[in-house]
Amino acid sequence: MTISKRSLLAAVALFATVGSATAGAMIGNCELSGQKGSIPVTSPAKAGQLTVEYAPPAPVWWNGDTPESVKDGMEYCMAAEIAWRAGYDKLEVVSTSWDALISGQTSGFDLAMSQISITEERKKVHDFSVPYFNSDIGVLTRADAPVDEKSLKSAKVGVQQSTTGAAFAADTLGLTDVQVYSDQGGLFTALRAGQIDVALNDTSLVLAEEAANPGKVAVIGQYKTRETYGAIYQKGNSNNPTIDRIIQSMVDDGTISKLGAKYLAAAWGKDPATVPYFNR
């Protein structure tokens, strides 16, 4: 069972209870809940640690300006918990570009997490973990240039390169005049600067951008795509099934729901279920 955006706010009260418990083992600013080495990974990419890739910027999911400064966030703390249950108290964070990550141009890591939707096309390049989060495609606009469901198709639309939002704009919405940006930060900066009127990206990401820039941008709707996020593994690696067991154990024991309540629901400031759904 993956964590849904609808369930995040409901989990806040649960987190408040467990979050007040006496702090135990830590990696970064993440309090670890599992047992160290309970599901051992004996041959990681680099000895004595877990190595995790991500594509910045990814606020709320990875909080920090550089890999060295990231010490918490939804996916960072997931990675910390995975490392701990795998038997390690050291976690190395490696940044890469989104395009390099998603196209399989990187190596030497145990897993990558960067709000990555699981798709059949991407499975040709990577192995994926069990899903840990459900997502749809959100519609983010500037507050001074309101767009609605009908006018969206004639607006200036931006997407992030190689994302499911980019594919959705072209293949499902049939948009032909779309500005493509290499990373999430560039996409959102272009929107705030008035270069585009709409940014299409995962609802989780556009809600975080709205919360970070109140009064400047707004999430006006979303499209139901039933996407799920998963971690990327290097194809065929013998550790993949073991890390899968760790992630599934974190889903089953509520760890991921608690992290979602702490980092995502608080950052969004609203229940994603209240964002209206647009027709395709």
C-alpha positions in Angstrom: 0.0 0.0 0.0 1.5 3.4 -1.0 0.9 6.6 0.8 -1.7 8.8 -0.8 -1.7 12.5 -0.8 -5.3 12.4 0.7 -4.0 10.5 3.8 -1.2 12.9 4.7 -3.2 15.4 6.7 -5.0 12.6 8.5 -1.6 11.3 9.5 -0.5 14.6 11.1 -2.1 13.7 14.5 -0.5 10.3 14.5 2.9 11.9 13.9 2.4 14.4 16.6 2.1 11.5 19.1 5.1 9.5 18.0 7.2 12.6 17.2 7.2 13.5 20.9 8.9 10.3 21.9 12.4 10.3 23.2 14.8 10.7 20.3 16.8 7.5 19.3 19.3 6.9 16.6 19.7 9.7 14.0 21.1 10.1 10.5 21.2 13.8 9.7 18.1 15.3 11.4 16.1 12.1 10.8 15.0 10.1 13.8 15.2 6.4 12.9 12.5 4.0 13.9 13.6 0.6 12.6 16.2 -1.8 13.8 19.7 -1.4 12.4 20.6 -4.3 10.1 17.1 -5.9 10.3 17.2 -6.4 6.5 20.9 -6.4 5.7 22.4 -5.2 2.4 25.8 -6.8 2.4 27.4 -5.4 -0.7 26.4 -1.8 -1.2 27.8 0.3 -4.1 30.4 1.8 -1.7 31.6 -0.1 1.3 30.3 0.9 4.7 27.5 3.2 3.6 24.4 3.6 1.4 24.7 5.9 -1.6 21.6 7.7 -2.8 21.2 9.9 -5.9 18.7 12.8 -6.3 18.1 15.7 -8.8 18.0 19.1 -7.0 16.3 21.3 -6.3 13.7 19.3 -4.4 12.6 21.3 -1.3 10.5 19.4 1.2 11.7 16.1 -0.2 15.5 17.0 0.1 16.0 20.1 2.2 19.3 21.9 1.5 21.2 23.7 -1.2 23.9 21.1 -1.7 24.2 17.4 -1.1 26.4 18.1 1.9 23.8 20.4 3.4 20.8 18.1 3.0 20.0 16.7 6.4 16.2 16.1 6.2 13.2 16.0 4.0 10.7 13.3 3.0 12.9 11.3 0.7 16.2 12.1 2.5 14.7 10.6 5.7 13.4 7.7 3.8 16.9 7.1 2.5 18.3 7.4 6.0 15.8 4.8 7.3 16.7 2.5 4.4 20.4 2.8 5.2 19.8 2.1 8.9 17.6 -1.0 8.3 20.2 -2.2 5.7 22.9 -2.0 8.4 24.6 1.4 8.0 24.7 4.6 9.9 26.3 6.5 7.0 24.4 7.9 4.1 26.1 9.6 1.1 23.9 11.9 -1.0 24.9 12.5 -4.6 23.2 15.1 -6.8 22.8 14.8 -10.6 20.7 16.4 -13.3 17.2 15.1 -13.8 17.9 14.2 -17.4 21.1 12.2 -16.6 19.3 10.4 -13.7 16.2 9.5 -15.6 18.1 8.4 -18.8 20.4 6.1 -16.9 23.6 8.0 -17.4 24.8 7.7 -13.8 26.2 4.7 -11.9 27.8 3.8 -8.5 24.7 4.3 -6.4 22.4 2.0 -4.5 19.1 3.8 -5.2 17.8 7.1 -6.5 14.8 9.0 -5.2 13.7 12.2 -6.8 9.9 12.1 -7.0 10.2 9.7 -9.9 7.0 8.4 -11.4 7.1 4.7 -12.4 6.4 4.3 -16.1 6.8 1.4 -18.6 9.2 3.4 -20.7 11.5 4.1 -17.7 11.4 0.4 -16.8 13.4 -0.2 -20.0 16.3 1.7 -18.4 15.9 1.1 -14.7 14.5 -1.3 -12.2 12.0 0.3 -9.8 11.2 -0.2 -6.2 7.7 -0.9 -4.9 5.7 2.3 -5.1 5.7 4.6 -2.0 3.6 7.6 -3.1 0.6 8.4 -5.3 0.6 11.4 -7.5 -1.3 13.3 -10.2 -0.4 16.2 -12.6 -1.0 19.6 -11.1 -1.7 23.0 -12.8 0.2 25.9 -11.3 -0.5 29.5 -12.5 0.6 33.0 -11.7 -1.7 34.9 -9.4 -1.7 37.9 -11.8 -2.5 35.8 -14.9 -5.3 33.4 -13.9 -6.0 30.5 -16.2 -8.9 28.1 -16.0 -9.6 24.7 -17.4 -10.9 26.0 -20.7 -8.2 28.6 -21.4 -5.3 26.4 -20.4 -4.8 24.9 -23.9 -4.3 28.4 -25.3 -2.0 29.6 -22.5 1.8 29.6 -22.5 2.6 26.3 -20.8 5.9 25.1 -19.4 7.0 21.6 -18.4 10.1 20.0 -17.1 12.2 17.9 -19.5 11.7 14.2 -19.5 8.9 14.2 -16.9 5.5 12.6 -17.0 4.1 16.2 -17.0 5.9 16.8 -20.3 4.5 13.6 -21.8 1.0 14.4 -20.5 1.1 17.9 -22.1 2.0 16.5 -25.5 0.3 13.1 -25.6 -2.9 13.6 -23.6 -3.6 17.3 -23.8 -2.3 17.6 -27.3 -0.4 20.8 -26.6 2.1 21.7 -29.3 3.6 25.1 -28.2 5.2 24.2 -24.9 8.3 25.6 -23.2 10.6 22.8 -21.9 12.9 23.4 -18.9 15.8 21.2 -17.8 14.9 21.2 -14.1 12.1 22.0 -11.7 13.7 25.2 -10.5 14.0 26.7 -14.0 10.3 25.8 -14.7 9.0 27.5 -11.6 11.3 30.5 -12.0 10.0 31.0 -15.5 6.5 31.0 -14.3 7.1 33.6 -11.6 9.0 35.8 -14.1 6.1 35.8 -16.5 7.7 33.8 -19.3 4.9 31.2 -19.1 1.4 31.3 -17.7 1.1 27.7 -16.5 3.5 25.1 -15.2 2.5 21.4 -15.4 4.2 19.1 -12.9 3.3 16.6 -10.2 0.6 17.9 -7.9 3.0 17.3 -4.9 5.6 19.6 -6.4 3.3 22.4 -7.5 1.7 22.5 -4.1 5.1 22.9 -2.5 5.8 25.8 -4.9 2.5 27.5 -4.0 3.3 27.2 -0.3 6.8 28.7 -0.9 5.5 31.6 -2.9 2.1 32.6 -1.4 0.2 35.2 -3.3 2.5 34.8 -6.4 1.4 31.4 -7.7 -1.6 29.2 -7.2 -2.5 25.6 -7.9 -5.8 25.8 -9.7 -6.5 22.2 -10.6 -5.0 18.8 -11.3 -5.4 15.9 -13.8 -6.0 12.4 -12.5 -3.2 10.2 -13.8 -2.8 7.6 -11.0 0.9 7.8 -11.1 3.1 6.3 -8.3 6.6 7.3 -7.2 9.3 4.7 -6.8 13.0 4.5 -6.2 15.3 3.8 -9.1 17.7 0.9 -9.0 20.5 0.0 -11.4 19.1 -2.6 -13.6 19.7 -6.2 -12.4 21.6 -5.3 -9.2 21.5 -8.2 -6.7 20.6 -5.8 -3.8 17.4 -4.6 -5.5 15.0 -7.2 -4.0 16.5 -6.6 -0.5 16.0 -2.8 -0.7 12.5 -3.4 -1.9 11.8 -5.4 1.2 13.1 -2.5 3.3 10.9 0.0 1.6 7.8 -2.3 1.8 8.5 -2.7 5.5 8.5 1.1 5.9 5.1 1.2 4.1 3.7 -1.6 6.2 4.8 -0.2 9.6 3.6 3.4 8.9 7.1 5.0 8.7 6.4 6.5 5.3 3.0 7.9 6.4 4.6 9.5 9.4 7.3 11.1 7.2 4.6 12.3 4.8 2.7 13.9 7.7 5.9 15.6 9.0 7.3 17.0 5.7 4.6 17.0 3.0 1.3 17.8 4.6 2.8 20.6 6.7 4.6 22.1 3.6 1.5 22.0 1.4 -0.8 23.6 3.9 -3.9 22.0 2.3 -5.4 18.6 1.6 -4.6 17.7 -2.1 -8.0 16.2 -2.3 -9.5 19.7 -2.2 -7.7 20.6 -5.5 -10.3 20.3 -8.3 -9.8 17.7 -11.0 -9.8 19.0 -14.6 -11.1 17.0 -17.6 -8.5 16.0 -20.1 
